[in-house]
Amino acid sequence: MDSNSTPINISSLSALEIIQMAKEHVSFDDTETAFANRSDFELKKMNLLFWTMNKPTLVDSGTPLLKLAFKLRAPFVKPVVKNTLFEHFCGGETIEDSERTIIQLAQAGIGTILDYSVEGEKSEKGFEKTKSEIIRTIHRAKGDENIPFCVFKVTGIGYSKILEKVQAHEPLIAEEQVRWEKIQLRMNEICLTAYQNKVRIFVDGEETWFQDTIDDLTYQMMEKYNKEEAIVYNTYQMYTTDRLEKLKSAYENAVKNQYRVGAKIVRGAYMEKERKRAEEKGYTDPIQPDKLSTDRDFDAALEFCVENRERIAVCAGTHNELSCYSLVVLMDAYKIDKNDSNFHFAQLYGMSDNMSNNLAAAGYNVAKYVPYGAVKDVMPYLIRRADENTAIAGQSSREYLLIQKEIERRKQARQLKP
């Protein structure tokens, strides 16, 4: 846009108009840039991996076999998983193991979000261990522009049942009250450490029946630690019908109490579980009626954050190309620098390289969620990634098609060489 451009209403534009405007700055069709840091061998290995994941029968039958093999401690299973799914979607088993991935991403201008992805720690000892590991990620990120964020789930540091009872205003017995106080203390220790080390930290979104509790805890942390800049970020899962309004309420509260809102905008991760529980317990389904409604609220949330950028820092956590193009258009319309530290794009490691690498190459702030943890402990995460990339209704997954496109492009480029 020229110097006389004025802010626009993104919802008034068609998808084609948004894409055309955004492509003046970045294109997600450029597979050469997307896979520039991948050798031919690596690309072929990725192709084989995604070819396998594009076979629903293999994924459906392989998942329970993998779970059984880990349960039986079969000696072959860890090396097989570590050299396939784990290698592609995870940084390593420890922070130290993840250093190679941090460097590789940094070479492409992409930041790393270290994500300790161990699930199912359901004891006070386990919660303390997780808290300590999250704090380790903060200390590793301190002063390193290649690690712009850290992240944690509140259910990683405390019992979800306690969070649920607090949200339902149910009385806690003495033991539960002690556990609730420990959750609050761990939350504060993590956020205080982030504040002291000037490291921004995401509080991940979770299930609606205790998300209000997480929100309340997170806003308390924002009011304490976001006075000068956004250190603590809450997550807004826009596939729930109320999340856009809750983002707006968070902004109003921040204005009233003079602090900044950190907002990670995502679509959401628990749809089937949410709908099943609503049906079983007989309350109104909290999930949007259709994908179009989720997309509408997601883009409206981005627009709201841009309009109120003097008090909101935003990270668009999405694999949706149109939403990323929309933020590109909005940033241009409002004359926001591409590298403004309060605006980030984020995708999962091992996915959407066409978006991450091209955005970074164009000068935008981009980061990848890089999970790490023992192979057996991150299996739930890896299984979700396999499910996401499985062919649907006879169509190959987008990742597989992009890899195929780049393999063909390289083949043709070699043929054209004299």
Buried (B, 14 or more C-beta within 10 A) or exposed (E): EEEEEEEBEBEEBEEEEBBEBBBEBBBBEBBEBBBBBBEEEEBEBBBEBBBBBBEEEBBEEBBEEBBEBBEEEEEEBBEBBBEBBBBBBBBBBBBEEBBEBBEBBBEBBBBBBBBBBBBEBEEEEBBBBBBEBBBBBBEBBBEEEBBBBBBBBBBBBBBBEBBBBBBEEEEBEEEBEEBBEBBBEBBBBBBBBBBEBEBBBBBBBBBBBBBBBBBEBBBBBBBBBBEEBBBBBBBBBBBBBEBBEBBBEBBEBBEEEEBBBBBBBBBBBBBEEBEEBBEEEEEEBBBBEEEEBBBBBBBBBBBBBBEBBEBBBBBBBBBBBBBBBBBBBBBBBBEBEBEEEBBBBBBBBBBBBBBBBBBBBBEBBBBBBBBBBEBBBBBEBBBEBBEBBBBEEEEBBBBBBBBBBBBEBBEEEEEEEE
